[in-house]
Amino acid sequence: MEWVQDIYRQPLVNVKGVPLIKYIGEMVESIQSFQAWPDDVLISNFPKSGSTWVTEIMEMIYQGGSLEKCHRAPIYERVPILELKWPGLSTGIQILKDTPAPRLLRTHLQLTLLPQSFLDQKVKVIYVAHNAKDVAVSFYNFYKMAKGHPEPGTWDNFLEKFMDGQVSFGSWYQHVLEWGELSCTHPVLYLFYEELKKNPKREIKKILEFLGRSLSEETVDHIVQHTSFKEMKKNPMANYTTIPTEIMDHSVSPFMRKGIVGDWKFVFTVAQNERFDAHYAEKMAGCKFNFRWQL
Ligand code: PPS
């Protein structure tokens, strides 16, 4: 496979100030003319915030709780990521061409890079957020296994890059702050990984209300059960094991890694935590969200 060298540990490219994997950077310009439809629903998140989980929940809702329908294809084909481009796989845009309405889409893009038509069409957005410390740890492990990222280096180096917004898709802080303001002018439901862990049923009901849909209690319970970490970890249509090993090597670190809140406590040193907290307080002053660091 010739393309392996082309993606392997390449440096990120800068697109309008946002560091991106080269292939994704190339896509960003061509998706700017993408036409969103008013009945689209967009799931947005900074990487490693739990969007695969929310996507599977959304799919189950759209498919009326049918496991069979949710097993028809891998998750990245059922719900395409707008900016996704990997050699050897269909791009998000190619998949969307054959996707009938009502469509579910995903993005990790900073708000500044989102195609304008999503805003013009007032497309409903479900924004998934997750505390920055756990995201940094999850992202570090993801960098190790997803070889299209640059070498992650040491954890200490990676954490510095994360705090500096020099990781793939840019700054967690900018992402959360800017998408966090979008609800002033746009229909947005904010979901938090920590709340989903605490009470998935309550959060699924919030989604249903936001979508203006209803399902029986029994179906909601079924969705909670099917989308648990344990179930999704063993589900090849949701756990990314269908991606070629050259792109994601689950033997290094599985995509479905731990699925817990507070993993950062096992990784951050006391000094890293103090530095992170001081930096966080500065960056996030005035942010309307209060993240839980543990349950
Ligand atoms: S990505 O690559 O940006 O699309 O990743 P994303 O899906 O947003 O986030 C990956 C983390 O979410 C965890 N995950 C889950 N946690 C709990 N329950 C369920 N069902 C679930 N599905 C995925 C996944 O394990 C990643 O977190 P870590 O901390 O690495 O385990």
Boltz pocket constraint, residues with backbone or C-beta under 6 A from the ligand:
constraints:
  - pocket:
      binder: B
      contacts: [[A, 45], [A, 46], [A, 47], [A, 48], [A, 49], [A, 50], [A, 51], [A, 52], [A, 53], [A, 134], [A, 137], [A, 138], [A, 139], [A, 141], [A, 142], [A, 227], [A, 228], [A, 229], [A, 230], [A, 232], [A, 254], [A, 255], [A, 256], [A, 257], [A, 258], [A, 259], [A, 260], [A, 263]]
      max_distance: 6.0
